Amino acid sequence: MEGHRIILNDFLVHIKGENITSILDAGSGRTSLSVIANSFSGTPIDAVVYPGDIRKINSVKEIAEHNENISVIEKDICGDTVIKAYDLIVAHLLLGEAAKFGNSFEDLLEKVITMKYKYLIIIDYLEDPAVNENDIMKMCEKYDLTVVRKSLVTNQEPQVWENFTGVHNFGYLIKRL
Ligand SMILES: C[S@@+](CC[C@H](N)C(=O)[O-])C[C@H]1O[C@@H](n2cnc3c(N)ncnc32)[C@H](O)[C@@H]1O
């Protein structure tokens, strides 16, 4: 199993006993949405994808067709203010795509971190040149957030992307006190 999937499963198990009544899959796709929907079946999930990103919209809509708890929303997280509060926000392989849609990594990270949530999960590739892991820790300190769990998993089969090979996935489980 890929490291990012292992970390997501592990974090979701960790908060299973909490009262999670609303979830945002920020930067949705088949992997994150199916893992979240399986772990929290019956809980409403907003699946947000960048407007017009048909790579993801179609697969996410396919999953939503069979699950009445999932709402698919096309919106730019950096452009629109997300007013709604969620118990859990998941940013699973979101931050590395900031520049793909004209945003900077720092802006997207700050947008996500300053949303309203009880728990926030951030998972990315350590080797992704578009991702700066140190900034995540700094941003948590800036906004007085607690890192409940930090994880690093080595992929048995490194994942080859366009401009990097993902040997490790890292994850943060963040709590707003
Ligand atoms: C690599 S995919 C993530 C895949 C998904 N989490 C999964 O596990 O299958 C990145 C996702 O982030 C979304 N995304 C990137 N920048 C975004 C932004 N500024 N606002 C909203 N969604 C964004 C893309 O549309 C895409 O759905």
The ligand as an SDF file (V2000), in Angstrom:
LIG
                    3D

 27 29  0  0  0  0  0  0  0  0999 V2000
   -3.1900   15.2550   -6.5770 C   0  0  0  0  0  0  0  0  0  0  0  0
   -4.8700   15.6720   -6.4610 S   0  0  0  0  0  0  0  0  0  0  0  0
   -5.3120   15.0250   -4.8940 C   0  0  0  0  0  0  0  0  0  0  0  0
   -5.9260   13.7590   -4.9430 C   0  0  0  0  0  0  0  0  0  0  0  0
   -6.8570   13.3300   -3.8700 C   0  0  0  0  0  0  0  0  0  0  0  0
   -6.7130   13.9380   -2.5750 N   0  0  0  0  0  0  0  0  0  0  0  0
   -6.7290   11.8360   -3.7970 C   0  0  0  0  0  0  0  0  0  0  0  0
   -6.2660   11.3440   -2.8000 O   0  0  0  0  0  0  0  0  0  0  0  0
   -7.0810   11.1570   -4.7440 O   0  0  0  0  0  0  0  0  0  0  0  0
   -4.9210   17.3700   -6.0290 C   0  0  0  0  0  0  0  0  0  0  0  0
   -6.3360   17.9120   -5.8510 C   0  0  0  0  0  0  0  0  0  0  0  0
   -6.2430   19.2360   -5.3620 O   0  0  0  0  0  0  0  0  0  0  0  0
   -7.1400   20.0700   -6.0940 C   0  0  0  0  0  0  0  0  0  0  0  0
   -6.6360   21.4330   -5.9720 N   0  0  0  0  0  0  0  0  0  0  0  0
   -5.3860   21.9220   -6.2340 C   0  0  0  0  0  0  0  0  0  0  0  0
   -5.3430   23.2510   -5.9830 N   0  0  0  0  0  0  0  0  0  0  0  0
   -6.5800   23.6000   -5.5260 C   0  0  0  0  0  0  0  0  0  0  0  0
   -7.1650   24.8250   -5.1080 C   0  0  0  0  0  0  0  0  0  0  0  0
   -6.4830   25.9620   -5.0980 N   0  0  0  0  0  0  0  0  0  0  0  0
   -8.4600   24.8130   -4.7190 N   0  0  0  0  0  0  0  0  0  0  0  0
   -9.1810   23.6690   -4.7290 C   0  0  0  0  0  0  0  0  0  0  0  0
   -8.6720   22.4720   -5.1070 N   0  0  0  0  0  0  0  0  0  0  0  0
   -7.3930   22.4560   -5.5160 C   0  0  0  0  0  0  0  0  0  0  0  0
   -7.1460   19.4880   -7.4820 C   0  0  0  0  0  0  0  0  0  0  0  0
   -8.2850   19.8890   -8.2200 O   0  0  0  0  0  0  0  0  0  0  0  0
   -7.1680   17.9930   -7.1260 C   0  0  0  0  0  0  0  0  0  0  0  0
   -8.4870   17.6000   -6.8540 O   0  0  0  0  0  0  0  0  0  0  0  0
  1  2  1  0
  2  3  1  0
  2 10  1  0
  3  4  1  0
  4  5  1  0
  5  6  1  0
  5  7  1  0
  7  8  2  0
  7  9  1  0
 10 11  1  0
 11 12  1  0
 11 26  1  0
 12 13  1  0
 13 14  1  0
 13 24  1  0
 14 15  1  0
 14 23  1  0
 15 16  2  0
 16 17  1  0
 17 18  1  0
 17 23  2  0
 18 19  1  0
 18 20  2  0
 20 21  1  0
 21 22  2  0
 22 23  1  0
 24 25  1  0
 24 26  1  0
 26 27  1  0
M  CHG  2   2   1   9  -1
M  END
$$$$
